[in-house]
């Protein structure tokens, strides 16, 4: 049996945590965001796909960012946009022909 994790394990679970974190204002979103990727796994079925590319980009944007810097707001928006693209790509992969992020998201 695998040990319990603090931030979850897998692909979708960490994405839900990132989504919740980045619905917070930039000055709060970055705190602990890197830790969510401790047990983040990209499923093999997404190798060499847009989903893998976006997941890697999302992880890089968060892991390489140093919270408290002058670009917090700009990078926050970049993370949100990458996450939205990833979620749309996942919906398309699941057969949704016209996924839409909605008008209440930046």
C-alpha positions in Angstrom: 0.0 0.0 0.0 1.3 3.5 -0.9 1.7 6.0 1.8 -0.7 8.9 2.2 0.4 12.2 0.7 0.0 15.7 2.0 -1.1 17.2 -1.3 -2.4 14.2 -3.1 -1.0 12.0 -5.9 -1.8 11.6 -9.5 -2.7 14.0 -12.3 -6.2 15.3 -11.8 -5.9 15.6 -8.0 -2.9 18.0 -8.1 -4.5 20.0 -10.9 -7.6 20.6 -8.8 -5.3 21.8 -6.0 -3.5 24.1 -8.4 -6.8 25.4 -9.7 -8.0 26.2 -6.2 -4.6 27.9 -5.3 -4.6 30.1 -8.4 -8.2 31.3 -7.7 -6.6 33.2 -4.8 -5.0 36.6 -5.3 -1.3 36.4 -6.6 0.1 37.3 -3.2 -1.5 34.2 -1.7 -1.5 31.8 -4.6 2.2 31.2 -4.8 2.6 30.1 -1.1 3.1 26.3 -1.1 2.2 25.9 -4.8 5.4 24.1 -5.6 4.7 21.5 -3.0 1.6 20.3 -4.9 3.9 18.9 -7.6 5.6 16.5 -5.2 3.5 13.6 -6.4 2.3 15.0 -9.8 2.3 12.3 -12.5 1.5 12.8 -16.2 -0.2 9.7 -17.4 1.6 7.7 -20.1 -1.4 8.0 -22.4 -0.6 11.7 -22.7 3.0 11.3 -23.8 3.9 13.5 -26.8 0.5 15.3 -26.7 -0.6 18.8 -26.1 -1.7 17.7 -22.6 1.8 16.6 -21.7 3.3 19.8 -23.1 0.9 22.0 -21.2 1.3 19.9 -18.0 5.1 20.3 -18.2 4.8 24.0 -18.9 2.4 24.4 -15.9 4.8 22.6 -13.6 7.8 24.7 -14.9 5.9 28.0 -14.5 5.2 27.2 -10.8 8.4 25.4 -9.9 10.7 28.0 -11.4 8.9 31.0 -9.9 10.1 32.6 -6.8 7.2 33.9 -4.8 7.3 37.5 -3.6 9.0 38.8 -6.7 8.0 41.7 -8.9 6.4 39.5 -11.5 3.9 37.7 -9.2 0.8 39.1 -10.9 2.1 38.5 -14.4 3.2 35.0 -13.7 -0.1 34.3 -11.8 -2.0 35.2 -15.0 0.3 33.0 -17.1 -0.3 30.0 -14.8 -4.1 30.6 -14.9 -4.0 30.7 -18.7 -1.9 27.6 -19.0 -4.1 25.7 -16.6 -7.2 26.8 -18.6 -5.6 25.5 -21.8 -4.7 22.3 -20.1 -8.3 21.8 -18.9 -9.7 22.5 -22.3 -7.3 20.0 -23.9 -8.3 17.4 -21.3 -12.0 18.0 -22.1 -11.3 17.6 -25.8 -9.4 14.4 -25.1 -12.4 13.1 -23.2 -14.6 13.8 -26.3 -16.1 17.2 -25.5 -16.1 18.9 -28.9 -16.5 22.5 -27.7 -15.2 23.0 -24.2 -15.4 26.6 -22.9 -13.7 28.0 -19.8 -16.6 30.4 -19.2 -16.9 34.2 -18.9 -16.2 34.4 -15.2 -12.5 33.4 -15.6 -9.7 35.8 -16.6 
